[in-house]
Amino acid sequence: MILVWDESAWEDYLWWQTADRRTPKRINRLIKDIARNGNQGIGKPEALETVRLGRFAADS
């Protein structure tokens, strides 16, 4: 799986690594789970209001 980060998201991720070690660990756990299980894992995908019905944020 290739991860693609938005520039501001990557900057936030790097900032969290110095500000609070728990948050990047949770993010890493979610990324690993998504890689293994798609949108059926530990995350809570929410239906998007502005996209076609039946689509979820994790599907985009």
Sequence and secondary structure as in RCSB ss.txt:
>XXXX:A:sequence
MILVWDESAWEDYLWWQTADRRTPKRINRLIKDIARNGNQGIGKPEALETVRLGRFAADS
>XXXX:A:secstr
      HHHHHHHHHHHHH SHHHHHHHHHHHHHHHHGGGSSS   B SSS TT BGGG 
